[in-house]
Amino acid sequence: MTMAIELSGPVTIRNIATLHQQLTQACDGAIDVTVDLAAIGEVDLSFVQTIHAARRAVADAGRVLRLVVPAPAHVADLLDRAGFLAAPTRDDLDFWFHGELPQ
């Protein structure tokens, strides 16, 4: 079973608990989890940290967490500014950008 999470509006430290709760519930009950970032607004490092932790937890359980669409430009900019794209792994590129680092 796949569980879908659709994010919209800002996902920052002010409301990260909501994303954490959604991911926890989805990861507890689903084989695979998809996250749709198409309508996501402002993000900060709490968003990246929460997604990263969920990716690890899901992978450790032998399941998959995927993005429905590649990370939008403002998420890519945050990843770059925070140093996550300095030496990305193939898994990171596949997860965030569906294979290729945006130019």
N, C-alpha and C positions, 0 to 999 in steps of 0.2 A: 504494500500500500504506500502511496506517495501522499505526503501532506504538503500543502502549499501555504506559504506566508506571503502576503502582499504588503509591502511597506509603502507608506506615503507620508508626505510632510517631513518635518525634521526628525532625525534620529540622533540625539545628542545625549550628553550626560543627564540632562533634565528629564528625559523620558526613556532612558535605556532599559530600565526595569521591565517595561512593556515588551520590548524585543526579547529580552532574556526569558521572560515568562513564555512568550510565544514559541521560542526555539526549544525550550525545555519540554513543553507539552508536545510539540511536534516530534521531537527526537524520542520521547518516551513511547509514543504510540505508532510511529511510522517506520517503514523500512527505509524509505528515501524521503528527503525533505528538499523542497524547492523554495527559493526566496526570490521574489520579484521586486527588482529595484527600479522599475520603469517610472514610478511616480515619487521616488524618494527625494526629499528636500535636503536641507543642510545636514551634514554629518560631521562627527568629530572622532577622535581616536577611540572613544568608548564604543562606537559602532564597529570599528575595525577589530578591536580586541574581543568584542562579544562574538562576532562572526568567526574570528580565528579560533576561539575556544570551542565554539560549536562544531567547526570543521574537524578539530582534533577529537572531540568526544564522539562524534558520529563515525569517524574513521576507525577509532579504537573499538567501536561496537560492530565494525564490519559493514557499515551502511554508508550512504552517500548524501552529501549536502551539495546542492547545485544552485547556481544563479540562473534564472529564467533567461535573462538578457545579460550581455556583458556589462560590467560596471560603467556607469555614465561618467562623463568627463570630470565632474566635480569630485567623484569618489576616486577616480584615477589620480587627480591632482593631490588629494589628501594622502593617498598611498605613497605617491612620489615624495611629497614634502616630509613625510614621516620616515622615509628611508626604506620602505617595504619594496620598492622597485629598483633599488641599487643593484641587487643581485638576485632577482626572482628565480625561484625554482620552476621547473616545468609544471608542477602541480599548481603553483600559485598562478602562473599565466593561464593555465586551463581553467582554473576556478574563476578568477576575477575577470578575465578577458576572453574566455572561450578559445584560448590558444595563442593569441598574438597580442603583444604589447602595443597599445595605441600610439600613434605617432603624433 
